[in-house]
Amino acid sequence: KEHGMMSAAASLGMILMWDVDGGLGKIDKYMYSQEDYVKAGALLAVGILSAGVRNDCDPALALLSEHVESGTSSIKLGSVLGLGIAYAGTAREDLLELLVPIVADGATSNEICALTALSLGLIFVGSASEDLAATLLQVISERAEATDSSKMLKDNMLLRYLPLALGLVFLGRQEACEAVSESIKAIVESTVLCNVCTTALEACAYAGTGNVLKIQKFLALCGEQAPPSEQATASATTTAAEASTPVASRSASVPGTETPVDAMVDGETGPEANGTGSDAMDESPDHTPEQPRNNASPATPATPGTAPAGQAGSSPASPDSAAASSSREADGMAVAMQQSMAALGIAMISMQEEVGSSMAIRLCAHLLQYGSSAVRRTVPLMYGLLLISNPQVTAMETLSKLSHDSDAEVALTAILGLGLIGAGTNNSRVAGILRQLSSYYSKDLSMLFMVRISQGLLHAAKGLITMNPLHSERFLMNRVAMSGLLTVLYSAFDLKSSILGKYHFLLYMLSLTAKPRMLFCIDEEKLEPMGVNVRVGTAVDTVGQAGRPKSITGFQTHAAPVLLSAGERAELATEEYMPVTSSILEHVVIVKKNPDYVDDLEK
């Protein structure tokens, strides 16, 4: 309920987004609430309201900076995240001085340390700031060596967001990250943690480049087999899943392959039919079920002074074996996180190029077939990133089948993937699938919550926005939009402890990604909207063709403003007006009269 109040108050920022002058007055009354969580939500709303807006008065900084040192963790969290969203991509040094002491303080709680580092990553996204990189490396090193609950390998928040924050600083900077990558290997003693940080850093640094060598490296990581101890844990998980599932076989084929994937069985209804009730929902990598009795793991033989696996309650286990077991579990969680980062890294690197994107989509079928459970849970997120706001039928069918998977985590990410591929499109087919899922999972609150989130994404801004971080006909990437999208995708690696837990407000990071998908034509002199006629049709690749080939096909003529869907292109219908800057017509285009234009009537 408390974190729900925070999200409810922050939702005002989404409703009033980009209207800084009119919105601040409506949010202001909640900033004086007696409830700390409502106040924290209002602070977060101020940041969301200001996302992507530059104001000379800096109202967001003035309102939020005074609460950064608050003694209440929720208020501190709201102000820090608000600053990260409001000033994403600005690389302001005054914000670095304000937030770095919070991250560097060893007494700071894990969640505040992780999310403050994330805010700094958003503010300095793609800047390759050496000062911030050194600070984050120091924090990672200190948290890795800690022996208490702040140890990085034992905390999902630190393990997920500290490497992401470091990666965001070098987003799209390619070779600029190599020095930091070598520093990680020298500073961080834990090999597993070093691999996690390096994978996140390289995935972000080479995002959108289409670098084939990095894709091959990440594919090799996805194909690695888990250590014997993890395989034993995985077998126990499978046994528990089979015990809680009434029917063992749930088969449906992935488009393009003949390999069965778990899907709905005819005649079964309700979440219990797929083992997605409370028993199956506990099968996350962080909360592995206990080993079945009389079936001890071969990787953990009994040691003198400890009881056999079948007699766990007869004598207490030694502290050394308990510590070793805890260490193995933490390492297993880190390896699963690294494989998830590597799988998503393939999509990140290949998303900007059309051919590379289609090849990565083909790879998804193979990863579903041969990958570990961590990789399979990430595949729907790969679809969501590769086809963001671009619903394709084959992807819809695959995600629809995965949404009935016997692994509850796969089903959850598949439902989120459906929302991402249809984000802001009002696609009727995706809407129909989500309606069916809402009735199918009507008794499973976690699944139903995710269905509602996906429905909200699908109908975002009544179908007038896109979440695609690529623009200028996929030629350029908006790093700020990409950083917001990556934050949500990294949170989805373990939905139960993040979005389905008490951190559902991280979904508001999508405010950085949302942008109108309309084409506006504006007069050069008065900067007022103009109803210029434009043709909108399917884009045609004209690279290397001689003369002036047609750049669109199957076009219709409309008066601006006009909506542009994925794969569509616009061009001016007549030569009366010409664009001032680029020939690419997207978003806001300044046009001017063509001095050489002669009307047909005058001829």
N, C-alpha and C positions, 0 to 999 in steps of 0.2 A: 504493500500500500504506500509506503513512504517514497520509494523510488518511482512508483506510479505517479505520485503527485509531482515529482520533479519532471517526468516526461510530459505530463499534462500541461504544466506551466510552460515548458520549453516549446510545446507545439504551437503556442502563439507566435513564436519566431518564424515558423514555417508558414503559417497563415498570412503573416504580414511581411513576408520576405521581400527584401530590396526597398521597402518603403520606410526608410530611416526616419524621416521627418514626422510622418503620421503614426508610425508604429511605436516609437519610444514612449509616447504618452499613454498608450493602452497597456504597455507592459509595466510601466512605472509603479502602478498601485500594488503589484504583486511583489515588488522588491522590498516592501515594508511589512510583509506578512510575518506573523508570529511563528509560522511553521518554517523550519530551516530548509526543508526539502522544496517547498514552494518558492522560497527565496532563491535557492540554488537553481531551480528551473527557470526563474525569471532572468537570472544572470546568463544562463546558457541561451535563453531566447534572444537576449541583446546581441550575443555573438552571431547567432543564426540570422537574425534580422540584417546584420551588417555584412553578411558573406558576399564577397566580391564587390562591395560598394566602397568607394574611396571618398572620404569627407574631410575637408580641411579642419573641421572642429574636433575630429577624433572623439566622438561621443562614446564609442565602445571602450576605448582605453580609459577615458575619464571615469566611466561607471564601474568598470571591472577591476581596474588595478588596485583600488582600495580594499578589495575583498580577497586579494591573492594571499595575504598573510593571515587570513581568518583562522581562528582556532577550531572552527567547526569543519570537519572534513568534507561534508556535502557542499557547503558554500564555497570552500576552496576549490573543489573539483569543478563546480559550475563555472566559476570565474576563469579558471585556467583553460578549460575547454572552450569557453566563449572567446577568449583571446586568440586561441589557436585557430578557430573557425573564422573570426572576424578579420584577422590579419594574415591569413594563409598566403604564402608566396611573396610577402613584402620584404622579408629578410631585414627587419628593423633591429638595430643594435640595442635600442632602449628596452625592447621586449626580451632580448637575450639576457641583459643584466637583471631584469625583473624575475625571470623564471629559472635561470641556471642554479641559483642558490637552493631552490626547492629540490631539484633533481640531485644535486651533489650532496645534500644533507643525508647522512646515513640513517638518521632517525626518522626520515619520512616514510610513511607507510607504503607498502608495495603498490597499491592501486594509484595513489597520488603520484608516486615516482614514475610509474609506467605511463600514465596519461599526461603528465606534464612533459615528459620526454616526447610523447607523440605530438603534443601541441607545438613544441619547438621544431619537430620535424616538419610539421605543416607550414609553420611560419618561414622556415628556411628551405623549403622544398626546392631541389635542383640547384641550390646555391653553392654546393661543395665547400661550405664554410669549415675551415680548418679548426677554428676555436671550438665550435659546437661539436665537431667530430671527436676532438680530443676529450672534451667533457664527457660525451656519451661513452667513449671507450673506457674512461676511468670509472664511470658508474658501473658499466658491465663487468669490469675487472673486480671491483669491490663487491658487487652483489654475487659474483661467481664464487668468491672465496669465503663468503659469509657462512657461518655454521648454524644460524638460527632460521626462523621462518622466512627471513628475507633472502635466503639463498635462491639464486635465479632459477636453477633447475627445478626447484620445488614449487615455484609459483607460476601459474599459467599466464598471468597478466604481464609479468616481467619478461617471460620467455617469448611472448608473442609481440609485445609492443616496443621493447627496447631495440631489438634488431630491425624492426620496421622503421622506427624513428631514424636510426642510422642510415638505413637504405633510402629513406625519403630525401635526406640531405643530398644524396648523390643521384637522385632520380634523373635518368636520361643522360648522365654525364660520362658514361662508358669508362675509358681508361683512367679517369680522374680518381676512381675508387681503389686503384691497385695498391697505393701506399697504405691506405687504411686497412685493406684486406690483409696485407703483410703484417701490419701492426697488431691486428686481432690475433694472428697465429703466434706472435711473440708474447703478447700480454696475457691472453686467456689460456690457462693451463688445461682446463677440461677440453678434451678433443671433441666431444659431442657438442658442447656449447659453442665452440669455435666454428664447427661445421654449420650450425644453425645460423649464426651471425653472418658468416661468409656467404651462405646461400641467399639469405634475404638481401644482403648488400648487392650481390651480383645481379640478382633478378631485377631489382629496382634500377641499378645503373645501366643495364642494357635493355630496359623496357622500350618497346617500339622500334628497336633497331633491326630485328630480323636476323640477329647473329646466330648462324647455324651451329657454330662450335659450342656456344653456351647451351643451346637447345639440346645438343647431343649429351653434354655433361649432365644436364638436369634429367634427361631421359634415363641415363645410367643410374642416377640417384634414385629415381622412381622404381627402377627394376631391382634394386638391392634387396636381398632377403633379410628379414629381421633376425637378430641373434637367437640362439636356442631358447633362452629364458622368455623372450617375447613370443616365440612360437608356441611355447607351452601356455602362456597367458591367453594367446589368441585361440588355442584349442579349447581352453576352458570357457572362453567367451562364446565360442560356437556351440559348445555343449549346452550352456545356459540358454542360448537363443533357441536351440532345437527343443529344449524342455518346455519353454514358454510358448512355442509355436505349435498349434494343433496340426498343421499340415507341413511336412518337411519340404516338399518341392513346390516352388512358386516360380514358374518359368515363363519368360516372354523374351523375344529376340530383339536385340538392338538393331536399328536400321543399318544395313550395310554389313552385318555379320550374321553368322548362324549360331553364335554362342548364346546360351540362355542367360538372362539376367532376372533377378527376383522381381516378380510382378504379382498382380492381383490374381487370385484364383476365382474362377467363375462360381457364383453362388455364395461367396463369403462377403459379409459386410461388417462394417465397424472396424476400429483400429485393432481389435484383438485378432482379426483374421490374419494380420501380417506380423504379429508379435510386436506391435508398436504400443503395447500397454505399458504399465509401470515397470515390468520385468525387463522388457527389451529396451526401454528408454534409459536404463542404467548402464548400457553397454558402451559408454564413451571411453576413449583412451585414458582418461584421467581416473575413472572409477571402474577398474576391471573387477569382475566378480571373483569370489574366492574359488580356489581349486576344488573340484568335486572330491568327495571322500573316497578313500581307497584308490585314488588315481594320482599319485604324487608326480610332480614334474621331474623328468629325467635330468633336467639341468640343475636341480637343487637337491642333491642327495642328502640323506640324514647325516647329521654330524653328532659326535659324542656329546651327550648332555642335552640333546634335543629329542623331542618325540617324533615318531614317524608321522607321515602326512595324515594317515587315517586316525591318529590319536592326538589330535592337536590340543585337546583340552586336558590330557593326562599329566603333562609337566610343562613348565614355562620354557619358552624359547630363549636362547642366549641373546644378550644385547648385540653381540657381533653379527649374528645371522639376521636379526631384525634390521640392523643398520645396512647390511649388505643388500637385503631385500628391498629396503627403501631406496637405496642408491640405484639398484637395477630398474626399479619402477620409474624413477626420475629420468634415467638415461633413456628408457623406452619411450617415455613421453616426449623427450627432446628429439629422438630419431623420427618419431611419427610427425612431429612439427616440421622437421627438416624436409621430409618427403612431401608434406602438404605444400610447403613453400616452393619446392622444386617443381611440383606439378603445376602450381599456379604460375610459376616463373616461365614455363613454356608458353602459356597463353599471353603473359605480359610481353614477352619478347616478340612474339609473332603477330600480335593483334593489329599492327598498323598497316601491314602489307596484305593485300587481298589474297594472293596465292599462299603466303605463309599462314594466313588465318584459316584458309580452307584445309591446308595440310594438318594444322594443329587440331582441327575438328575431327579429322580422320584418326588422329592419334588417340583421341579421347576414347574411342571404341576399344582400342588395344589396351589402354590403361584400365578400363573397366574390366577387361577380360583377365589380365595378368597381374594387375597392381595389388598392393597390400590394401588393408582396410582403410588406412589413412589416405592413400592415393584415390581409392574409389570414392571416398567422401568429398574429395576436392574436385573430382571431374565435373559435377554439376556447376561448381563455381567457375570452372574453366569455360564451360558453355556460356555462363552469364557474362563473363568478361569479353569473350571473343565476339559475341552477338548482342552486346548491350544495346537496348532499344532497337533491335533488328530481329523481330520474331520470324524464324524460318521453320518450315513445317517439320523437317527431319529432326531438328533440335527439340521442337515441341513434343514430338512423339517419344523421343528418347527420355526426356525429362519427365513426361507423364508416366512412363513405365517405371522409372527410377523412384517416383514419388510413392510407389507402393512396395518399395524394397523391404526385405525382412530386416535389414540394418536400419534402425530408426534414424541414425545420423545421416545416412545417404538420402533417406526420404526427406528429411528436413532441408538439407542443402538443395535437393532437387526442386522443392517447392519454392525456395528462395531464388533459385536459378530461373524458374518460370517467371517470377516477378521481374527479374533483371532483364531478361531478353525482351519482355514486353513493356518495359518501363516507359510510361508516357505515350503509349501508342493506342490505347483503347482496343487492342486486338481482340476480336470477338472469339476467336478460337481459344486463345489463352484464357479469356474470361470464362468460357464454358468449362474448360478443364479445372479451373480454380473453384468454380461453383460446385462441380462434382466432388472435388476434394473436401470442400467445406462440409458437405453432407456425410461423406465417407468417414471423416475424422471428427465428427460432431462430438464424440465423447472423450477425445484426447486433446486436452487443453493446449499442450505444447505445439502439436501439429496444427490445431485450429488457429492459434496465435500467428504461426508462420504463414498460414494461408491468408489471413487477414492482412498481414504486412505485404504480401505479394499482390493482393488485390489493390491495396493502396498505391503500390508502385505502378501497377498497370494503368490505373486511372489518374496518375499524378497530374495535377493542374488541368484536369479534364481533357488530357490528351494533347496539351499544347507545349510540353517540354520534352527534352531528350536528356538522357544521362550519359551520352557518348562523349568521352574526353577528346576524341579526335575531331579535327575541323579542317577547313580549307580542302575539302574533298580527300580526307584521310592523309593529307600531306604533313600536318602539324599536330602535335599533342599538347593539350592544355594540362600542364603539370599539376596545377592546383586541383583541377577536376579529377585527375588520375589519383592524386593522393587521398582524396575523400573516398573514392571508390575502393581503393586498396585497403583503407582502414576497415571498411565494412566487410570486405572479403576475408581479411585476416581474422576479424572477429568471428566469422562463420566457420573457422577451422574447428572450433569447439563451441557450438551454439549454446549448449546447456550452461556453461559457466560464463557466457558473455551476454548475448542478446536475449536468450531465454532465462537468464538469471537476473541480476540487478543492474546490468549495464546496457539495457535496451535503448538508452538515450544515445548510444553510439551510432544508431541508425540515422541520427540527424546529421552525421558527417556527409550524407548524400546531398545536403544543401550546397556543398561546394561543387557538386557534379552537375546539378540541375541547371539547365539554361533553356531559353525559349528556342523552339525549332522553326520559328517564323522567319520569313524574309521581309525586311522593311526597306523601302526605298525612301531616302531623305534628300530634300533639296539642299544644294551646296551652299546657297546664300542664307536662307532663313532657317535651315535645319528643321524643317517641318515635314511630316510624312506626305508622300506623294503617291497617287494611285496609278503608277506606271504599269503598263501591260507587260507581263512576263510569261514566258513559256516554261512549263514544268513537265519534265518527262524522265524516263529511265536513263541514267548516265551511260554513255558509250565511251570505251577506251579509244582515244585517237592518237596515242603515242606512236610516232614514227610514220604516220600517214601524210602523204603529200597534199598540198593545197589547203582548202578549208573544209575538212569533212564535218559532217553533222555531229555535234557533241551529245545530243539527246535524241531519243526515239520514243514514239508513242506519246507525244506531248499534248498538253492542254494549255490554253491561254487563259490567264487570270489577271485580275488587277491586284497589285500589291496592297496590303500584306497577304502573303500566301504561305501555307504550311509545306515544309519539305520533309519527306519521310526518308528512311535509310535507303541509300542507293539511288536517290533522285538528284537531279541537277536542274538549275534554273538559268535561263538566259533572257535578255531583254528582247521583247517581241519586235520592236522597231528600232531604227537607228536614230530616232529623234533625241533620245537621251543616251548618255554613255557614262559608265562608272568612273569615278575620279581616281580610285586607287587600283584595285585588282580586278581581273576579269572573272574571278571566282565570286559568285553571288551567293552569300550566306549571311544570315543574321541581319546586321544593319549595314546597308550599302549607301554611300553618298553618291548621288548622280548629278550630272550637269547637262545642260543643253548642248547638243552637237552643233558646232558652228557651221559645219558643212552640210547639214541635213536640209534636203529640199522636199517639201510635201508633194505627194503624187498629184494633188489637185493643181498645184502651181506649175507642175511640168506640163 
